[in-house]
């Protein structure tokens, strides 16, 4: 892996991804894509730390992910393995990629990041993402103001403009909403196990992607929404997540999915613990001729 620190951005060259994230022989797991972006945020935090050290400023904070949206472009699927041949694996794993991690102007306690992932060989964009996070005091667990040095360094007048031409869809799922009373839905209970948590024992943001995906896969297998085949027959176009509350190792949660009433290929999720929504999510899929609604 190659890492380059720019003035206001980071670049990460990736030779290959983890084969353990390939599911069904033909799909890269949602959590794998979210972990790829998480790696970019870790590198971005290192840039923050270096800046603070160089200016003699303290860098004692933690970041709470508030919202993120990932858009998977059609070019992502062009090198996909043959779904009818289980002996093949997805070429995306071995495809060399370059991820750009751009900082947008930061506010008092929050920061916005834009990511792009490109095919290193062709320069073709294959995935974009937007992230909104909040700076947190690790002791009080309350929002913490960024120091003036960082606010000035990442101010609009100092930031170079980022190219947004690859972002195809508008932001979604940024505010909390309720599930309609009369809508058809499906639920799947899940327990937060070791593979879902970070080093602090909290559920990792990427885990919610797989919890939602598994819930929808279960609904499709039971033909709840009159979708045929398996979830591997459907290609994700966009994933959006609004993180509201924390969950911990050992917690029992319930994932609930329903179909958007105005869009056949959009599904909405609530992940709940004791009736309280921890995470709200939306998955939008590319229409497939072989699938029937």
Kinemage of the C-alpha trace (Angstrom):
@kinemage 1
@onewidth
@group {chain A} dominant
@subgroup {mainchain}
@vectorlist {calphas} color= white
{ca unk a 1} P 0.000 0.000 0.000
{ca unk a 2} L 1.297 3.433 -0.959
{ca unk a 3} L 0.308 6.569 0.974
{ca unk a 4} L 0.868 10.151 -0.194
{ca unk a 5} L 0.071 13.147 2.027
{ca unk a 6} L -0.929 16.263 0.116
{ca unk a 7} L -1.569 19.697 1.571
{ca unk a 8} L -5.315 19.176 1.976
{ca unk a 9} L -5.823 15.589 0.867
{ca unk a 10} L -4.401 12.057 1.039
{ca unk a 11} L -3.859 9.512 -1.714
{ca unk a 12} L -3.760 5.784 -1.102
{ca unk a 13} L -2.536 3.301 -3.686
{ca unk a 14} L -3.974 -0.177 -3.110
{ca unk a 15} L -2.608 -3.258 -4.839
{ca unk a 16} L -5.409 -5.625 -3.860
{ca unk a 17} L -8.215 -6.074 -1.358
{ca unk a 18} L -9.037 -8.792 1.142
{ca unk a 19} L -10.403 -11.984 -0.454
{ca unk a 20} L -12.277 -12.577 2.794
{ca unk a 21} L -14.681 -9.800 1.798
{ca unk a 22} L -15.886 -11.611 -1.347
{ca unk a 23} L -19.318 -13.103 -0.719
{ca unk a 24} L -21.123 -15.628 -2.862
{ca unk a 25} L -18.065 -15.788 -5.121
{ca unk a 26} L -19.234 -12.754 -7.093
{ca unk a 27} L -19.863 -9.775 -4.800
{ca unk a 28} L -17.629 -7.668 -2.629
{ca unk a 29} L -19.329 -7.290 0.763
{ca unk a 30} L -20.750 -3.845 1.695
{ca unk a 31} L -18.636 -3.876 4.840
{ca unk a 32} L -15.529 -4.358 2.688
{ca unk a 33} L -16.240 -1.170 0.748
{ca unk a 34} L -16.982 0.740 3.961
{ca unk a 35} L -13.749 -0.533 5.518
{ca unk a 36} L -11.854 0.705 2.469
{ca unk a 37} L -13.209 4.197 3.153
{ca unk a 38} L -12.493 3.776 6.853
{ca unk a 39} L -8.852 3.194 5.978
{ca unk a 40} L -8.896 6.512 4.133
{ca unk a 41} L -10.266 8.255 7.221
{ca unk a 42} L -7.504 6.711 9.338
{ca unk a 43} L -4.905 8.158 6.975
{ca unk a 44} L -6.740 11.492 7.079
{ca unk a 45} L -6.576 11.485 10.883
{ca unk a 46} L -2.833 10.981 10.599
{ca unk a 47} L -2.671 14.113 8.436
{ca unk a 48} L -4.579 15.991 11.165
{ca unk a 49} L -2.137 14.729 13.799
{ca unk a 50} L 0.907 15.773 11.768
{ca unk a 51} L -0.515 19.238 11.225
{ca unk a 52} L -1.204 19.693 14.932
{ca unk a 53} L 2.257 18.434 15.883
{ca unk a 54} L 3.929 20.824 13.454
{ca unk a 55} L 1.986 23.754 14.940
{ca unk a 56} L 2.428 22.672 18.554
{ca unk a 57} L -1.331 22.114 18.911
{ca unk a 58} L -3.011 19.335 20.883
{ca unk a 59} L -4.728 16.574 18.948
{ca unk a 60} L -6.626 14.772 21.682
{ca unk a 61} L -9.992 13.835 20.224
{ca unk a 62} L -11.991 11.025 18.669
{ca unk a 63} L -14.212 11.080 15.619
{ca unk a 64} L -17.861 10.002 15.608
{ca unk a 65} L -19.175 9.149 12.156
{ca unk a 66} L -22.539 10.871 11.747
{ca unk a 67} L -23.445 10.180 8.107
{ca unk a 68} L -21.937 8.635 5.009
{ca unk a 69} L -23.020 7.835 1.476
{ca unk a 70} L -21.263 5.541 -0.984
{ca unk a 71} L -22.056 5.496 -4.682
{ca unk a 72} L -20.883 2.508 -6.705
{ca unk a 73} L -20.486 3.478 -10.353
{ca unk a 74} L -21.276 1.111 -13.271
{ca unk a 75} L -17.554 0.764 -13.998
{ca unk a 76} L -17.174 -0.992 -10.635
{ca unk a 77} L -19.143 -3.980 -11.959
{ca unk a 78} L -17.541 -4.253 -15.395
{ca unk a 79} L -14.735 -6.505 -14.135
{ca unk a 80} L -17.032 -8.694 -12.110
{ca unk a 81} L -16.739 -12.466 -12.194
{ca unk a 82} L -19.265 -14.690 -13.916
{ca unk a 83} L -22.103 -15.249 -11.386
{ca unk a 84} L -22.942 -18.573 -13.064
{ca unk a 85} L -19.432 -19.930 -12.501
{ca unk a 86} L -18.723 -20.352 -8.761
{ca unk a 87} L -15.045 -21.095 -9.443
{ca unk a 88} L -14.384 -17.515 -10.552
{ca unk a 89} L -13.707 -14.638 -8.190
{ca unk a 90} L -14.303 -10.942 -8.589
{ca unk a 91} L -11.525 -9.111 -10.450
{ca unk a 92} L -12.188 -6.030 -8.330
{ca unk a 93} L -10.167 -7.648 -5.535
{ca unk a 94} L -6.993 -7.789 -7.653
{ca unk a 95} L -7.673 -4.564 -9.541
{ca unk a 96} L -5.146 -1.904 -8.517
{ca unk a 97} L -6.923 1.146 -7.148
{ca unk a 98} L -6.115 4.653 -6.027
{ca unk a 99} L -8.256 6.375 -3.426
{ca unk a 100} L -8.336 10.144 -2.981
{ca unk a 101} L -9.407 11.534 0.388
{ca unk a 102} L -10.305 15.247 0.172
{ca unk a 103} L -11.109 17.468 3.149
{ca unk a 104} L -13.811 20.109 2.764
{ca unk a 105} L -13.984 23.187 5.042
{ca unk a 106} L -14.478 22.171 8.683
{ca unk a 107} L -16.964 23.797 11.051
{ca unk a 108} L -16.636 24.222 14.818
{ca unk a 109} L -17.117 20.528 15.618
{ca unk a 110} L -17.716 18.661 12.338
{ca unk a 111} L -15.833 17.890 9.163
{ca unk a 112} L -16.871 16.751 5.681
{ca unk a 113} L -14.824 14.474 3.449
{ca unk a 114} L -15.139 13.447 -0.193
{ca unk a 115} L -13.601 10.216 -1.495
{ca unk a 116} L -13.028 8.854 -4.966
{ca unk a 117} L -11.687 5.441 -5.876
{ca unk a 118} L -10.159 4.977 -9.341
{ca unk a 119} L -8.884 2.075 -11.391
{ca unk a 120} L -5.148 2.794 -11.354
{ca unk a 121} L -4.634 1.277 -14.783
{ca unk a 122} L -7.280 3.193 -16.701
{ca unk a 123} L -7.975 6.170 -14.423
{ca unk a 124} L -11.667 5.275 -14.501
{ca unk a 125} L -13.648 6.273 -11.390
{ca unk a 126} L -15.356 3.230 -9.848
{ca unk a 127} L -16.697 4.544 -6.533
{ca unk a 128} L -17.354 7.839 -4.739
{ca unk a 129} L -18.267 8.617 -1.145
{ca unk a 130} L -19.227 11.527 1.107
{ca unk a 131} L -18.689 11.471 4.871
{ca unk a 132} L -19.801 13.759 7.705
{ca unk a 133} L -18.165 13.237 11.100
{ca unk a 134} L -18.193 15.000 14.467
{ca unk a 135} L -15.193 15.765 16.659
{ca unk a 136} L -15.734 14.196 20.110
{ca unk a 137} L -14.105 14.696 23.506
{ca unk a 138} L -13.102 11.135 24.524
{ca unk a 139} L -13.752 11.824 28.217
{ca unk a 140} L -17.117 13.596 28.110
{ca unk a 141} L -18.304 11.978 24.829
{ca unk a 142} L -19.611 15.411 23.814
{ca unk a 143} L -18.797 17.427 20.651
{ca unk a 144} L -15.417 19.127 20.861
{ca unk a 145} L -14.439 22.267 18.963
{ca unk a 146} L -11.583 21.993 16.495
{ca unk a 147} L -8.656 24.236 17.326
{ca unk a 148} L -8.305 27.504 15.391
{ca unk a 149} L -5.220 26.280 13.574
{ca unk a 150} L -7.105 23.406 11.911
{ca unk a 151} L -10.147 25.582 11.176
{ca unk a 152} L -7.951 28.113 9.406
{ca unk a 153} L -5.891 25.475 7.590
{ca unk a 154} L -9.057 23.843 6.212
{ca unk a 155} L -10.932 27.107 5.617
{ca unk a 156} L -12.618 27.769 2.232
{ca unk a 157} L -9.988 30.364 1.283
{ca unk a 158} L -7.134 27.906 1.819
{ca unk a 159} L -8.635 24.736 0.371
{ca unk a 160} L -8.069 23.855 -3.247
{ca unk a 161} L -11.329 23.041 -5.022
{ca unk a 162} L -12.161 19.352 -5.301
{ca unk a 163} L -13.562 17.924 -8.524
{ca unk a 164} L -17.103 16.662 -7.804
{ca unk a 165} L -18.043 15.620 -11.338
{ca unk a 166} L -18.148 11.911 -10.427
{ca unk a 167} L -20.843 12.319 -7.771
{ca unk a 168} L -23.968 11.258 -9.649
{ca unk a 169} L -26.663 11.106 -6.966
{ca unk a 170} L -27.761 13.732 -4.423
{ca unk a 171} L -27.285 13.140 -0.676
{ca unk a 172} L -29.929 10.961 0.934
{ca unk a 173} L -30.870 9.701 4.408
{ca unk a 174} L -29.395 12.736 6.176
{ca unk a 175} L -32.308 13.243 8.602
{ca unk a 176} L -34.181 10.767 10.762
{ca unk a 177} L -37.622 9.489 9.676
{ca unk a 178} L -40.155 6.909 10.815
{ca unk a 179} L -41.222 3.746 9.043
{ca unk a 180} L -44.751 4.176 7.578
{ca unk a 181} L -47.426 2.411 9.617
{ca unk a 182} L -48.953 0.381 6.776
{ca unk a 183} L -45.831 -0.563 4.836
{ca unk a 184} L -44.754 -4.149 4.165
{ca unk a 185} L -41.532 -4.879 6.052
{ca unk a 186} L -39.175 -7.656 7.096
{ca unk a 187} L -37.046 -7.933 10.233
{ca unk a 188} L -34.010 -9.992 11.192
{ca unk a 189} L -32.536 -10.190 14.722
{ca unk a 190} L -28.751 -10.014 15.059
{ca unk a 191} L -26.336 -10.141 17.963
{ca unk a 192} L -23.271 -7.888 17.933
{ca unk a 193} L -20.345 -10.310 17.929
{ca unk a 194} L -16.583 -9.775 18.047
{ca unk a 195} L -16.280 -9.398 14.267
{ca unk a 196} L -18.638 -6.402 14.365
{ca unk a 197} L -16.835 -4.264 16.964
{ca unk a 198} L -13.815 -1.980 17.083
{ca unk a 199} L -11.066 -1.958 19.683
{ca unk a 200} L -13.298 0.042 22.055
{ca unk a 201} L -16.039 -2.587 21.961
{ca unk a 202} L -18.389 -0.385 19.937
{ca unk a 203} L -20.082 -1.589 16.760
{ca unk a 204} L -17.966 -0.555 13.779
{ca unk a 205} L -19.733 1.623 11.211
{ca unk a 206} L -19.021 -0.924 8.462
{ca unk a 207} L -20.884 -3.652 10.371
{ca unk a 208} L -24.203 -1.885 9.841
{ca unk a 209} L -23.716 -2.319 6.093
{ca unk a 210} L -23.588 -6.100 6.441
{ca unk a 211} L -26.437 -6.178 8.980
{ca unk a 212} L -28.675 -4.344 6.484
{ca unk a 213} L -27.462 -6.471 3.582
{ca unk a 214} L -28.155 -9.708 5.478
{ca unk a 215} L -31.644 -8.522 6.410
{ca unk a 216} L -32.510 -7.719 2.792
{ca unk a 217} L -30.951 -11.001 1.621
{ca unk a 218} L -33.204 -12.850 4.045
{ca unk a 219} L -36.240 -10.905 2.800
{ca unk a 220} L -35.421 -11.710 -0.841
{ca unk a 221} L -34.946 -15.407 -0.071
{ca unk a 222} L -38.417 -15.406 1.500
{ca unk a 223} L -39.905 -13.372 -1.400
{ca unk a 224} L -41.181 -10.692 0.958
{ca unk a 225} L -40.923 -7.937 -1.665
{ca unk a 226} L -41.620 -10.147 -4.714
{ca unk a 227} L -37.965 -10.041 -5.721
{ca unk a 228} L -36.743 -13.272 -7.301
{ca unk a 229} L -33.424 -15.086 -7.141
{ca unk a 230} L -30.892 -14.112 -4.487
{ca unk a 231} L -29.410 -10.802 -3.402
{ca unk a 232} L -26.369 -11.612 -5.586
{ca unk a 233} L -28.605 -10.933 -8.613
{ca unk a 234} L -28.857 -7.265 -7.630
{ca unk a 235} L -26.131 -4.629 -7.890
{ca unk a 236} L -25.919 -1.877 -5.298
{ca unk a 237} L -25.828 1.648 -6.706
{ca unk a 238} L -25.870 3.687 -3.490
{ca unk a 239} L -25.611 3.047 0.250
{ca unk a 240} L -26.481 5.805 2.737
{ca unk a 241} L -26.163 5.623 6.529
{ca unk a 242} L -27.243 7.930 9.339
{ca unk a 243} L -25.627 6.907 12.646
{ca unk a 244} L -27.734 7.872 15.676
{ca unk a 245} L -26.782 5.754 18.703
{ca unk a 246} L -24.025 3.347 19.699
{ca unk a 247} L -24.266 -0.390 20.234
{ca unk a 248} L -21.789 -2.617 22.032
{ca unk a 249} L -20.386 -6.118 21.955
{ca unk a 250} L -23.089 -8.587 22.994
{ca unk a 251} L -26.033 -6.298 22.244
{ca unk a 252} L -29.043 -7.829 20.519
{ca unk a 253} L -30.330 -5.649 17.699
{ca unk a 254} L -33.088 -5.934 15.126
{ca unk a 255} L -32.718 -4.914 11.482
{ca unk a 256} L -35.936 -3.834 9.748
{ca unk a 257} L -36.222 -3.276 5.997
{ca unk a 258} L -39.027 -1.898 3.860
{ca unk a 259} L -39.349 -0.871 0.235
{ca unk a 260} L -39.517 2.826 -0.577
{ca unk a 261} L -43.064 3.652 -1.674
{ca unk a 262} L -41.860 5.951 -4.473
{ca unk a 263} L -38.904 3.930 -5.793
{ca unk a 264} L -38.997 0.178 -6.469
{ca unk a 265} L -35.223 -0.171 -6.305
{ca unk a 266} L -34.690 1.674 -3.013
{ca unk a 267} L -34.898 -0.057 0.369
{ca unk a 268} L -34.863 1.642 3.759
{ca unk a 269} L -33.604 0.216 7.035
{ca unk a 270} L -33.796 0.805 10.744
{ca unk a 271} L -31.448 -1.025 13.086
{ca unk a 272} L -32.964 -0.966 16.550
{ca unk a 273} L -32.074 -1.906 20.082
{ca unk a 274} L -34.932 -2.061 22.592
{ca unk a 275} L -37.114 -0.145 20.133
{ca unk a 276} L -34.615 2.728 19.729
{ca unk a 277} L -33.167 3.387 16.268
{ca unk a 278} L -29.375 3.094 16.305
{ca unk a 279} L -28.782 3.444 12.577
{ca unk a 280} L -30.936 4.426 9.614
{ca unk a 281} L -29.872 3.322 6.152
{ca unk a 282} L -30.912 3.231 2.510
{ca unk a 283} L -29.765 0.905 -0.271
{ca unk a 284} L -30.518 1.757 -3.898
{ca unk a 285} L -29.949 -0.858 -6.603
{ca unk a 286} L -29.392 -0.716 -10.341
{ca unk a 287} L -32.460 -2.077 -12.197
{ca unk a 288} L -31.815 -5.570 -13.525
{ca unk a 289} L -33.715 -7.082 -16.457
{ca unk a 290} L -33.487 -10.578 -14.996
{ca unk a 291} L -35.037 -9.427 -11.713
{ca unk a 292} L -38.773 -8.923 -11.476
{ca unk a 293} L -40.716 -6.532 -9.308
